[in-house]
Amino acid sequence: MEFLIDKKYHAAIPIIPIIMMGNLFLGIYTNLSIFYKIIDKPIIGTYISLIGVLITFLFNAIFIFISTDNSFMIPAWGTFTSYGFMLIVLYLWGKKQFLQFCNKKIKNIVMHFLFALFIVFMIKKETELSFLLQFLYLIIIFFLEKKRLSSLIK
């Protein structure tokens, strides 16, 4: 990793998985947010965004004053928490009104996500173990989705 990133930036490498998972939450939120646009109630998005702003502000305000070390990690965790909470609120709000199609697949989605989250946080350095964990993840996903993949090929 030293040949790609200057050493002065190595202290911030642990922030990458946290920000990436937060952005994954934001991407899922953006895709699920279509339901309140379809039912012509964009105010729902405003309320959820205000909740996200409040969580981000409170998270940063509280933890920056408490913590003295790794202060650059606090906004990363704040973003992760805010986007994750916004996603959960949107899902629960939308489930009552529009998201009946998600009910069947939610167990698979959550299982894949939790396993990927486990792998992301287990991999701290570029080692053989990280390669094996990523390979194991691909094998498990292949076997779990084998039936669905074979039906797509036919």
DSSP file (Angstrom, degrees, kcal/mol; ACC not computed):
  #  RESIDUE AA STRUCTURE BP1 BP2  ACC     N-H-->O    O-->H-N    N-H-->O    O-->H-N    TCO  KAPPA ALPHA  PHI   PSI    X-CA   Y-CA   Z-CA
    1    1 A M    >>        0   0    0      0, 0.0     4,-2.1     0, 0.0     3,-1.0   0.000 360.0 360.0 360.0 -20.6    0.0    0.0    0.0
    2    2 A E  T 34  +     0   0    0      1,-0.3     5,-0.1     2,-0.2     8,-0.0   0.802 360.0  54.9 -65.7 -29.6    3.0    2.3    0.5
    3    3 A F  T 34 S+     0   0    0      1,-0.2    -1,-0.3     3,-0.1     3,-0.1   0.673 113.2  41.7 -80.1 -15.2    3.6    2.7   -3.2
    4    4 A L  T <4 S+     0   0    0     -3,-1.0     2,-0.4     1,-0.2    -2,-0.2   0.816 118.7  37.6 -95.3 -37.9    0.0    3.9   -3.9
    5    5 A I  S  < S-     0   0    0     -4,-2.1    -1,-0.2     2,-0.0     5,-0.1  -0.957  86.0-114.4-123.3 132.0   -0.6    6.2   -0.9
    6    6 A D    >   -     0   0    0     -2,-0.4     3,-2.0     1,-0.1     4,-0.3  -0.295  30.8-116.1 -60.4 146.4    1.9    8.6    0.7
    7    7 A K  G >  S+     0   0    0      1,-0.3     3,-1.3     2,-0.2     4,-0.4   0.770 110.6  67.2 -59.7 -28.5    2.8    7.6    4.3
    8    8 A K  G 3  S+     0   0    0      1,-0.3    -1,-0.3     2,-0.1     3,-0.2   0.703 101.5  49.8 -68.2 -15.7    1.3   10.8    5.7
    9    9 A Y  G X  S+     0   0    0     -3,-2.0     3,-1.4     1,-0.2     4,-0.3   0.474  83.2  91.7 -97.2  -3.7   -2.1    9.6    4.6
   10   10 A H  G X  S+     0   0    0     -3,-1.3     3,-1.2    -4,-0.3    -1,-0.2   0.776  75.2  66.3 -64.6 -26.2   -1.8    6.1    6.2
   11   11 A A  G 3  S+     0   0    0     -4,-0.4    -1,-0.3    -3,-0.2    -2,-0.1   0.778 101.2  50.4 -65.5 -24.4   -3.4    7.3    9.5
   12   12 A A  G X  S+     0   0    0     -3,-1.4     3,-1.4     1,-0.2     4,-0.4   0.426  79.9  96.6 -94.8   0.8   -6.7    7.8    7.6
   13   13 A I  T X  S+     0   0    0     -3,-1.2     3,-1.6    -4,-0.3    -1,-0.2   0.866  75.2  62.9 -61.1 -36.6   -6.9    4.4    5.9
   14   14 A P  T 3> S+     0   0    0      0, 0.0     4,-0.6     0, 0.0    -1,-0.3   0.703  93.5  65.5 -62.3 -15.2   -9.2    3.0    8.7
   15   15 A I  H <> S+     0   0    0     -3,-1.4     4,-2.4     1,-0.2     5,-0.2   0.735  82.7  78.6 -76.0 -21.8  -11.9    5.6    7.7
   16   16 A I  H <> S+     0   0    0     -3,-1.6     4,-2.6    -4,-0.4     5,-0.2   0.911  91.9  45.5 -60.5 -50.3  -12.4    4.1    4.3
   17   17 A P  H  > S+     0   0    0      0, 0.0     4,-2.2     0, 0.0    -1,-0.2   0.873 113.6  51.5 -63.6 -32.8  -14.6    1.1    5.2
   18   18 A I  H  X S+     0   0    0     -4,-0.6     4,-2.2     2,-0.2    -2,-0.2   0.943 113.1  43.4 -67.4 -47.2  -16.8    3.2    7.4
   19   19 A I  H  X S+     0   0    0     -4,-2.4     4,-2.5     1,-0.2    -1,-0.2   0.894 113.3  52.7 -64.8 -39.6  -17.3    5.9    4.8
   20   20 A M  H  X S+     0   0    0     -4,-2.6     4,-1.7    -5,-0.2    -2,-0.2   0.906 110.1  47.0 -65.0 -40.8  -17.9    3.2    2.1
   21   21 A M  H  X S+     0   0    0     -4,-2.2     4,-2.2     2,-0.2    -1,-0.2   0.895 111.4  52.1 -68.1 -38.3  -20.6    1.5    4.2
   22   22 A G  H  X S+     0   0    0     -4,-2.2     4,-2.1     1,-0.2    -2,-0.2   0.911 109.8  48.8 -61.0 -41.9  -22.2    4.8    5.0
   23   23 A N  H  X S+     0   0    0     -4,-2.5     4,-2.2     2,-0.2    -1,-0.2   0.812 106.9  56.1 -69.3 -29.0  -22.3    5.6    1.2
   24   24 A L  H  X S+     0   0    0     -4,-1.7     4,-2.4     2,-0.2     5,-0.2   0.925 107.3  49.4 -64.3 -43.9  -23.8    2.1    0.6
   25   25 A F  H  X S+     0   0    0     -4,-2.2     4,-2.7     1,-0.2    -2,-0.2   0.920 110.7  50.3 -58.3 -43.7  -26.6    3.1    3.1
   26   26 A L  H  X S+     0   0    0     -4,-2.1     4,-2.5     1,-0.2    -1,-0.2   0.886 109.5  51.0 -64.1 -38.7  -27.1    6.3    1.2
   27   27 A G  H  X S+     0   0    0     -4,-2.2     4,-1.9     2,-0.2    -1,-0.2   0.910 112.0  45.8 -65.2 -42.4  -27.3    4.5   -2.1
   28   28 A I  H  X S+     0   0    0     -4,-2.4     4,-2.5     2,-0.2     5,-0.2   0.911 112.4  52.3 -65.7 -41.1  -29.9    2.1   -0.9
   29   29 A Y  H  X S+     0   0    0     -4,-2.7     4,-1.7    -5,-0.2    -2,-0.2   0.924 108.3  50.9 -58.2 -45.6  -31.8    5.0    0.7
   30   30 A T  H  < S+     0   0    0     -4,-2.5    -1,-0.2     1,-0.2    -2,-0.2   0.893 112.2  46.5 -61.4 -40.5  -31.8    6.8   -2.7
   31   31 A N  H >< S+     0   0    0     -4,-1.9     3,-0.8     1,-0.2    -1,-0.2   0.877 114.7  46.1 -71.2 -36.8  -33.1    3.8   -4.5
   32   32 A L  H >< S+     0   0    0     -4,-2.5     3,-1.6     1,-0.2     4,-0.3   0.726  95.6  76.9 -76.4 -20.0  -35.9    3.2   -1.9
   33   33 A S  T >X S+     0   0    0     -4,-1.7     4,-0.8     1,-0.3     3,-0.5   0.564  70.3  85.9 -69.8  -5.3  -36.9    6.8   -1.8
   34   34 A I  H <> S+     0   0    0     -3,-0.8     4,-2.2     1,-0.2     3,-0.3   0.784  75.7  70.5 -64.3 -25.2  -38.7    6.4   -5.1
   35   35 A F  H <> S+     0   0    0     -3,-1.6     4,-2.0     1,-0.2    -1,-0.2   0.908  98.1  45.7 -63.6 -41.5  -41.8    5.3   -3.2
   36   36 A Y  H <4>S+     0   0    0     -3,-0.5     5,-3.0    -4,-0.3    -1,-0.2   0.720 112.0  53.1 -77.1 -16.3  -42.6    8.6   -1.7
   37   37 A K  H ><5S+     0   0    0     -4,-0.8     3,-0.8    -3,-0.3    -1,-0.2   0.851 108.5  50.2 -78.2 -35.9  -42.0   10.3   -5.1
   38   38 A I  H 3<5S+     0   0    0     -4,-2.2    -2,-0.2     1,-0.2    -3,-0.1   0.897 111.4  46.7 -67.8 -40.7  -44.5    7.9   -6.7
   39   39 A I  T 3<5S-     0   0    0     -4,-2.0    -1,-0.2    -5,-0.2    -2,-0.2   0.368 115.6-118.5 -84.9   8.0  -47.2    8.5   -4.1
   40   40 A D  T < 5S+     0   0    0     -3,-0.8    -3,-0.2    -5,-0.1    -2,-0.1   0.903  76.8 122.2  59.1  48.8  -46.5   12.3   -4.5
   41   41 A K    > < +     0   0    0     -5,-3.0     3,-1.7    -6,-0.1     4,-0.4  -0.536  20.8 160.1-134.2  68.6  -45.5   13.0   -0.9
   42   42 A P  T 3>  +     0   0    0      0, 0.0     4,-1.2     0, 0.0     3,-0.5   0.636  64.1  80.7 -67.4 -10.9  -42.0   14.4   -1.1
   43   43 A I  H 3> S+     0   0    0      1,-0.2     4,-2.4     2,-0.2     5,-0.2   0.783  81.6  66.2 -64.3 -25.4  -42.4   15.9    2.4
   44   44 A I  H <> S+     0   0    0     -3,-1.7     4,-2.4     1,-0.2    -1,-0.2   0.922  99.6  49.9 -60.5 -43.6  -41.5   12.4    3.7
   45   45 A G  H  > S+     0   0    0     -3,-0.5     4,-2.4    -4,-0.4    -1,-0.2   0.861 108.4  53.4 -63.0 -35.6  -38.0   12.8    2.2
   46   46 A T  H  X S+     0   0    0     -4,-1.2     4,-2.3     2,-0.2    -2,-0.2   0.929 109.6  47.3 -64.5 -45.3  -37.8   16.2    4.0
   47   47 A Y  H  X S+     0   0    0     -4,-2.4     4,-2.0     2,-0.2    -2,-0.2   0.924 113.8  47.0 -62.4 -44.6  -38.7   14.7    7.3
   48   48 A I  H  X S+     0   0    0     -4,-2.4     4,-2.2     1,-0.2    -1,-0.2   0.893 111.7  51.1 -67.1 -38.3  -36.2   11.9    6.9
   49   49 A S  H  X S+     0   0    0     -4,-2.4     4,-2.5     2,-0.2    -1,-0.2   0.889 108.6  51.8 -65.0 -38.4  -33.5   14.2    5.8
   50   50 A L  H  X S+     0   0    0     -4,-2.3     4,-2.4     2,-0.2    -1,-0.2   0.878 108.2  51.6 -65.0 -37.1  -34.1   16.4    8.9
   51   51 A I  H  X S+     0   0    0     -4,-2.0     4,-2.5     2,-0.2    -2,-0.2   0.921 110.3  49.6 -62.6 -43.5  -33.8   13.4   11.1
   52   52 A G  H  X S+     0   0    0     -4,-2.2     4,-2.5     2,-0.2    -2,-0.2   0.897 110.3  49.7 -62.4 -41.4  -30.5   12.6    9.4
   53   53 A V  H  X S+     0   0    0     -4,-2.5     4,-2.7     2,-0.2     5,-0.2   0.924 111.4  49.3 -63.2 -44.0  -29.2   16.1    9.9
   54   54 A L  H  X S+     0   0    0     -4,-2.4     4,-2.8     2,-0.2     5,-0.3   0.919 112.0  47.6 -62.4 -44.5  -30.2   16.0   13.6
   55   55 A I  H  X S+     0   0    0     -4,-2.5     4,-2.8     2,-0.2     5,-0.2   0.929 113.2  48.4 -63.1 -45.2  -28.4   12.7   14.1
   56   56 A T  H  X S+     0   0    0     -4,-2.5     4,-2.4     2,-0.2     5,-0.2   0.937 114.2  46.0 -60.5 -47.1  -25.3   13.9   12.3
   57   57 A F  H  X S+     0   0    0     -4,-2.7     4,-2.8     2,-0.2     5,-0.2   0.942 116.3  43.9 -62.6 -48.9  -25.2   17.1   14.3
   58   58 A L  H  X S+     0   0    0     -4,-2.8     4,-2.7    -5,-0.2     5,-0.3   0.910 113.3  51.6 -64.8 -41.8  -25.8   15.5   17.7
   59   59 A F  H  X S+     0   0    0     -4,-2.8     4,-2.3    -5,-0.3     5,-0.3   0.944 115.6  40.7 -59.9 -48.9  -23.4   12.6   17.0
   60   60 A N  H  X S+     0   0    0     -4,-2.4     4,-2.0    -5,-0.2     5,-0.3   0.912 115.9  50.0 -67.8 -42.3  -20.6   15.0   16.0
   61   61 A A  H  X S+     0   0    0     -4,-2.8     4,-1.0    -5,-0.2    -2,-0.2   0.920 116.6  40.6 -64.1 -43.8  -21.3   17.5   18.8
   62   62 A I  H  X S+     0   0    0     -4,-2.7     4,-1.3    -5,-0.2    -2,-0.2   0.959 120.1  40.3 -70.7 -51.5  -21.4   14.9   21.6
   63   63 A F  H  X S+     0   0    0     -4,-2.3     4,-2.6    -5,-0.3    -2,-0.2   0.767 108.9  57.9 -77.8 -24.9  -18.5   12.8   20.5
   64   64 A I  H  < S+     0   0    0     -4,-2.0    -1,-0.2    -5,-0.3    -2,-0.2   0.887 110.4  45.3 -69.9 -35.8  -16.1   15.5   19.5
   65   65 A F  H  < S+     0   0    0     -4,-1.0    -2,-0.2    -5,-0.3    -1,-0.2   0.812 117.6  44.4 -74.9 -28.6  -16.3   17.0   22.9
   66   66 A I  H  < S+     0   0    0     -4,-1.3    -2,-0.2    -5,-0.1     2,-0.2   0.922 107.0  63.1 -79.0 -46.6  -16.0   13.6   24.7
   67   67 A S     <  +     0   0    0     -4,-2.6     3,-0.1     1,-0.1     4,-0.0  -0.489  47.3 178.8 -87.8 149.2  -13.1   12.2   22.6
   68   68 A T        +     0   0    0     -2,-0.2     3,-0.3     1,-0.1     2,-0.3   0.587  66.9  58.6-116.6 -22.0   -9.6   13.5   22.3
   69   69 A D  S    S+     0   0    0      1,-0.2    -1,-0.1     2,-0.1     4,-0.1  -0.793 104.9  15.5-112.0 155.4   -8.0   11.0   20.0
   70   70 A N    >>  +     0   0    0     -2,-0.3     3,-1.7     1,-0.1     4,-0.6   0.884  67.9 165.6  54.6  44.8   -8.9    9.9   16.5
   71   71 A S  T 34  +     0   0    0     -3,-0.3     3,-0.5     1,-0.3    -1,-0.1   0.741  67.9  63.5 -65.2 -21.6  -11.1   12.9   16.0
   72   72 A F  T 3> S+     0   0    0      1,-0.2     4,-0.6     2,-0.2    -1,-0.3   0.680  95.9  60.2 -75.5 -15.2  -11.3   12.4   12.3
   73   73 A M  H <> S+     0   0    0     -3,-1.7     4,-2.4     1,-0.2     5,-0.2   0.749  90.0  71.2 -79.7 -24.4  -13.1    9.1   12.9
   74   74 A I  H  X S+     0   0    0     -4,-0.6     4,-2.3    -3,-0.5    -2,-0.2   0.931  97.8  45.7 -63.5 -48.3  -16.0   10.7   14.7
   75   75 A P  H  > S+     0   0    0      0, 0.0     4,-2.5     0, 0.0    -1,-0.2   0.855 111.1  55.3 -63.2 -31.1  -17.5   12.4   11.5
   76   76 A A  H  X S+     0   0    0     -4,-0.6     4,-2.4     2,-0.2    -2,-0.2   0.945 111.2  42.7 -64.6 -46.8  -17.1    9.1    9.7
   77   77 A W  H  X S+     0   0    0     -4,-2.4     4,-2.6     2,-0.2    -1,-0.2   0.842 112.5  55.4 -67.7 -32.1  -19.1    7.2   12.3
   78   78 A G  H  X S+     0   0    0     -4,-2.3     4,-2.7    -5,-0.2    -2,-0.2   0.914 109.5  45.6 -64.3 -43.1  -21.6   10.1   12.4
   79   79 A T  H  X S+     0   0    0     -4,-2.5     4,-2.8     2,-0.2     5,-0.3   0.925 113.1  50.2 -64.0 -45.7  -22.1    9.8    8.6
   80   80 A F  H  X S+     0   0    0     -4,-2.4     4,-2.2     1,-0.2    -2,-0.2   0.931 114.7  44.1 -56.6 -48.7  -22.4    6.0    8.9
   81   81 A T  H  X S+     0   0    0     -4,-2.6     4,-2.7     2,-0.2     5,-0.2   0.911 114.4  49.1 -65.8 -43.9  -25.0    6.3   11.8
   82   82 A S  H  X S+     0   0    0     -4,-2.7     4,-2.6     2,-0.2    -2,-0.2   0.952 114.6  42.6 -63.2 -51.1  -27.0    9.0   10.1
   83   83 A Y  H  X S+     0   0    0     -4,-2.8     4,-2.1     1,-0.2    -1,-0.2   0.884 115.2  51.1 -65.1 -37.6  -27.3    7.3    6.7
   84   84 A G  H  X S+     0   0    0     -4,-2.2     4,-2.2    -5,-0.3    -1,-0.2   0.925 111.9  46.2 -64.1 -44.0  -28.0    4.0    8.4
   85   85 A F  H  X S+     0   0    0     -4,-2.7     4,-2.7     2,-0.2     5,-0.2   0.897 111.1  52.5 -66.4 -39.9  -30.7    5.5   10.5
   86   86 A M  H  X S+     0   0    0     -4,-2.6     4,-2.5    -5,-0.2    -1,-0.2   0.895 109.6  50.2 -61.6 -39.1  -32.2    7.3    7.6
   87   87 A L  H  X S+     0   0    0     -4,-2.1     4,-2.5     2,-0.2    -2,-0.2   0.920 111.5  47.2 -64.6 -44.3  -32.3    4.0    5.6
   88   88 A I  H  X S+     0   0    0     -4,-2.2     4,-2.7     2,-0.2     5,-0.2   0.924 112.9  48.7 -64.6 -44.3  -34.1    2.2    8.5
   89   89 A V  H  X S+     0   0    0     -4,-2.7     4,-2.6     1,-0.2     5,-0.3   0.928 112.9  48.0 -61.6 -45.2  -36.6    5.0    9.0
   90   90 A L  H  X S+     0   0    0     -4,-2.5     4,-3.0    -5,-0.2     5,-0.2   0.915 112.6  48.9 -61.9 -43.2  -37.4    5.1    5.2
   91   91 A Y  H  X S+     0   0    0     -4,-2.5     4,-2.2     2,-0.2    -2,-0.2   0.943 114.4  44.2 -63.2 -46.9  -37.8    1.3    5.1
   92   92 A L  H  X S+     0   0    0     -4,-2.7     4,-0.8     2,-0.2    -2,-0.2   0.888 117.3  45.8 -66.9 -37.9  -40.1    1.2    8.1
   93   93 A W  H  X S+     0   0    0     -4,-2.6     4,-0.7    -5,-0.2     3,-0.4   0.919 117.3  43.7 -68.6 -44.3  -42.1    4.2    6.9
   94   94 A G  H  X>S+     0   0    0     -4,-3.0     4,-3.7    -5,-0.3     5,-2.4   0.771 101.0  68.9 -73.7 -26.1  -42.3    2.8    3.3
   95   95 A K  H  <5S+     0   0    0     -4,-2.2    -1,-0.2     1,-0.2    -2,-0.2   0.862  99.7  50.3 -62.1 -34.7  -43.1   -0.7    4.4
   96   96 A K  H  <5S+     0   0    0     -4,-0.8    -1,-0.2    -3,-0.4    -2,-0.2   0.824 125.4  24.5 -70.6 -30.9  -46.5    0.4    5.6
   97   97 A Q  H  <5S-     0   0    0     -4,-0.7    -2,-0.2    -3,-0.3    -3,-0.1   0.805 136.5  -9.6-107.0 -35.5  -47.4    2.2    2.4
   98   98 A F  T  <5S+     0   0    0     -4,-3.7     2,-0.8    -5,-0.1     3,-0.5   0.640  98.4  86.4-143.7 -22.0  -45.5    0.9   -0.6
   99   99 A L    > < +     0   0    0     -5,-2.4     3,-1.1     1,-0.2     4,-0.4  -0.165  41.6 127.6 -94.9  44.1  -42.7   -1.6   -0.1
  100  100 A Q  G >   +     0   0    0     -2,-0.8     3,-1.0     1,-0.2     4,-0.4   0.796  67.6  66.5 -66.1 -26.0  -44.5   -4.9    0.0
  101  101 A F  G 3  S+     0   0    0     -3,-0.5     4,-0.4     1,-0.2     3,-0.4   0.731  95.1  57.9 -68.4 -20.5  -42.2   -6.3   -2.7
  102  102 A C  G <> S+     0   0    0     -3,-1.1     4,-1.2     1,-0.2     3,-0.3   0.668  83.4  83.0 -82.0 -16.7  -39.2   -6.1   -0.3
  103  103 A N  T <4 S+     0   0    0     -3,-1.0     4,-0.4    -4,-0.4    -1,-0.2   0.842  90.5  47.7 -61.5 -36.2  -40.8   -8.4    2.3
  104  104 A K  T  4 S+     0   0    0     -4,-0.4     3,-0.3    -3,-0.4     4,-0.3   0.862 119.6  36.7 -73.3 -35.5  -39.8  -11.7    0.7
  105  105 A K  T  > S+     0   0    0     -4,-0.4     4,-2.4    -3,-0.3     3,-0.2   0.464  87.7  95.0 -98.1  -2.5  -36.2  -10.8    0.0
  106  106 A I  H  X S+     0   0    0     -4,-1.2     4,-2.6     1,-0.2     5,-0.2   0.846  82.1  55.5 -64.8 -32.8  -35.4   -8.8    3.1
  107  107 A K  H  > S+     0   0    0     -4,-0.4     4,-2.2    -3,-0.3    -1,-0.2   0.924 111.2  44.4 -64.4 -42.9  -33.9  -11.8    4.9
  108  108 A N  H  > S+     0   0    0     -4,-0.3     4,-2.7    -3,-0.2     5,-0.2   0.910 113.5  50.6 -65.7 -42.6  -31.5  -12.4    2.1
  109  109 A I  H  X S+     0   0    0     -4,-2.4     4,-2.5     1,-0.2    -2,-0.2   0.936 112.9  45.3 -61.9 -46.8  -30.6   -8.8    1.8
  110  110 A V  H  X S+     0   0    0     -4,-2.6     4,-2.9     2,-0.2     5,-0.2   0.901 113.0  50.9 -64.8 -41.1  -29.9   -8.4    5.5
  111  111 A M  H  X S+     0   0    0     -4,-2.2     4,-2.2    -5,-0.2     5,-0.2   0.936 112.5  45.7 -63.8 -46.1  -27.9  -11.7    5.6
  112  112 A H  H  X S+     0   0    0     -4,-2.7     4,-2.4     1,-0.2    -2,-0.2   0.920 114.7  48.9 -61.3 -43.8  -25.7  -10.6    2.6
  113  113 A F  H  X S+     0   0    0     -4,-2.5     4,-2.7    -5,-0.2    -2,-0.2   0.932 111.2  47.8 -64.5 -46.2  -25.2   -7.2    4.1
  114  114 A L  H  X S+     0   0    0     -4,-2.9     4,-2.2     1,-0.2    -1,-0.2   0.887 112.9  48.9 -64.1 -37.9  -24.3   -8.4    7.5
  115  115 A F  H  X S+     0   0    0     -4,-2.2     4,-2.2    -5,-0.2    -1,-0.2   0.914 112.6  47.6 -67.3 -41.6  -21.8  -10.9    6.1
  116  116 A A  H  X S+     0   0    0     -4,-2.4     4,-2.7     2,-0.2    -2,-0.2   0.894 111.1  51.9 -65.2 -38.9  -20.3   -8.2    3.9
  117  117 A L  H  X S+     0   0    0     -4,-2.7     4,-2.2     2,-0.2    -2,-0.2   0.902 108.8  50.9 -63.4 -41.0  -20.1   -5.9    6.9
  118  118 A F  H  X S+     0   0    0     -4,-2.2     4,-1.4     2,-0.2    -2,-0.2   0.930 111.8  47.0 -60.4 -46.2  -18.3   -8.6    8.9
  119  119 A I  H  X S+     0   0    0     -4,-2.2     4,-1.7     1,-0.2    -2,-0.2   0.919 110.4  52.7 -63.5 -44.0  -15.8   -9.1    6.1
  120  120 A V  H  < S+     0   0    0     -4,-2.7    -1,-0.2     1,-0.2    -2,-0.2   0.913 114.2  41.2 -60.4 -43.6  -15.2   -5.4    5.7
  121  121 A F  H  < S+     0   0    0     -4,-2.2    -1,-0.2     1,-0.2    -2,-0.2   0.667 111.0  57.2 -83.0 -14.8  -14.4   -4.9    9.4
  122  122 A M  H  < S+     0   0    0     -4,-1.4     2,-1.0    -5,-0.2    -1,-0.2   0.800  92.4  77.4 -78.6 -29.8  -12.4   -8.1    9.7
  123  123 A I     <  +     0   0    0     -4,-1.7    -1,-0.1     1,-0.2     3,-0.1  -0.706  48.0 149.8 -86.8 104.8  -10.0   -7.0    6.9
  124  124 A K        +     0   0    0     -2,-1.0     2,-0.3     1,-0.2    -1,-0.2   0.706  64.7  22.8-104.4 -27.7   -7.7   -4.4    8.5
  125  125 A K  S    S-     0   0    0      0, 0.0     2,-1.3     0, 0.0     5,-0.2  -0.901  88.2 -94.2-136.2 163.5   -4.6   -5.0    6.4
  126  126 A E  S    S+     0   0    0     -2,-0.3     2,-0.3    -3,-0.1    -3,-0.0  -0.678  71.5 135.5 -78.6  97.2   -3.6   -6.4    3.0
  127  127 A T  S  > S-     0   0    0     -2,-1.3     4,-1.5     1,-0.1     5,-0.1  -0.798  72.2 -98.5-134.5 176.6   -2.8  -10.0    4.0
  128  128 A E  H  > S+     0   0    0     -2,-0.3     4,-2.4     1,-0.2     5,-0.2   0.836 121.3  60.2 -66.3 -32.0   -3.5  -13.5    2.8
  129  129 A L  H  > S+     0   0    0      1,-0.2     4,-2.6     2,-0.2    -1,-0.2   0.896 101.9  51.7 -63.8 -39.8   -6.3  -13.7    5.4
  130  130 A S  H  > S+     0   0    0      2,-0.2     4,-2.2     1,-0.2    -1,-0.2   0.907 110.3  48.8 -64.6 -40.0   -8.1  -10.8    3.8
  131  131 A F  H  X S+     0   0    0     -4,-1.5     4,-2.4     2,-0.2    -2,-0.2   0.922 112.2  48.8 -63.4 -43.4   -7.9  -12.4    0.4
  132  132 A L  H  X S+     0   0    0     -4,-2.4     4,-2.7     2,-0.2    -2,-0.2   0.890 110.7  50.2 -64.8 -39.6   -9.2  -15.7    1.8
  133  133 A L  H  X S+     0   0    0     -4,-2.6     4,-2.3     2,-0.2    -1,-0.2   0.904 112.0  47.4 -65.7 -40.5  -12.1  -14.0    3.6
  134  134 A Q  H  X S+     0   0    0     -4,-2.2     4,-2.1     2,-0.2    -2,-0.2   0.905 113.5  47.9 -66.5 -40.6  -13.1  -12.2    0.4
  135  135 A F  H  X S+     0   0    0     -4,-2.4     4,-2.2     2,-0.2    -2,-0.2   0.900 110.7  51.5 -65.6 -41.3  -12.8  -15.4   -1.6
  136  136 A L  H  X S+     0   0    0     -4,-2.7     4,-2.7     1,-0.2     5,-0.2   0.901 107.8  53.6 -61.2 -41.3  -14.9  -17.2    1.1
  137  137 A Y  H  X S+     0   0    0     -4,-2.3     4,-2.5     1,-0.2     5,-0.2   0.930 109.0  48.1 -59.3 -46.6  -17.5  -14.5    0.8
  138  138 A L  H  X S+     0   0    0     -4,-2.1     4,-2.2     1,-0.2    -1,-0.2   0.896 112.1  49.3 -62.7 -40.3  -17.8  -15.0   -3.0
  139  139 A I  H  X S+     0   0    0     -4,-2.2     4,-2.3     2,-0.2    -2,-0.2   0.933 112.2  47.4 -65.1 -45.7  -18.1  -18.7   -2.6
  140  140 A I  H  X S+     0   0    0     -4,-2.7     4,-2.3     1,-0.2    -2,-0.2   0.920 112.9  48.4 -63.0 -43.9  -20.8  -18.5    0.0
  141  141 A I  H  X S+     0   0    0     -4,-2.5     4,-2.1    -5,-0.2    -1,-0.2   0.897 109.8  53.7 -63.4 -39.4  -22.8  -15.9   -2.0
  142  142 A F  H  < S+     0   0    0     -4,-2.2     4,-0.4    -5,-0.2    -2,-0.2   0.935 111.6  43.9 -60.4 -46.3  -22.4  -18.1   -5.1
  143  143 A F  H  < S+     0   0    0     -4,-2.3     3,-0.5     1,-0.2     4,-0.3   0.856 114.2  50.0 -70.3 -33.3  -23.9  -21.2   -3.3
  144  144 A L  H  < S+     0   0    0     -4,-2.3     3,-0.2     1,-0.2    -1,-0.2   0.843 120.9  34.9 -70.3 -32.6  -26.7  -19.1   -1.6
  145  145 A E  S  X S+     0   0    0     -4,-2.1     4,-2.7    -5,-0.2     5,-0.2   0.243  85.5 109.0-105.1  11.6  -27.7  -17.6   -5.0
  146  146 A K  H  > S+     0   0    0     -3,-0.5     4,-2.4    -4,-0.4     5,-0.2   0.891  78.9  48.7 -58.4 -44.2  -26.9  -20.6   -7.2
  147  147 A K  H  > S+     0   0    0     -4,-0.3     4,-1.7    -3,-0.2    -1,-0.2   0.927 114.1  45.4 -64.6 -44.4  -30.6  -21.4   -7.9
  148  148 A R  H  > S+     0   0    0      1,-0.2     4,-1.2     2,-0.2    -2,-0.2   0.889 113.4  50.2 -66.6 -39.6  -31.4  -17.8   -8.8
  149  149 A L  H  X S+     0   0    0     -4,-2.7     4,-1.5     1,-0.2    -2,-0.2   0.890 109.0  51.3 -65.9 -39.2  -28.3  -17.5  -11.0
  150  150 A S  H  X S+     0   0    0     -4,-2.4     4,-1.5     1,-0.2    -1,-0.2   0.849 107.3  53.4 -67.9 -32.5  -29.1  -20.7  -12.8
  151  151 A S  H  < S+     0   0    0     -4,-1.7    -1,-0.2     1,-0.2    -2,-0.2   0.800 107.4  52.4 -71.7 -26.6  -32.6  -19.5  -13.6
  152  152 A L  H  < S+     0   0    0     -4,-1.2    -1,-0.2     1,-0.2    -2,-0.2   0.831 108.0  50.9 -74.4 -32.2  -31.2  -16.3  -15.1
  153  153 A I  H  <        0   0    0     -4,-1.5    -2,-0.2     1,-0.2    -1,-0.2   0.860 360.0 360.0 -74.0 -36.1  -28.9  -18.2  -17.4
  154  154 A K     <        0   0    0     -4,-1.5    -1,-0.2     0, 0.0    -2,-0.1   0.477 360.0 360.0 -70.3 360.0  -31.6  -20.5  -18.8
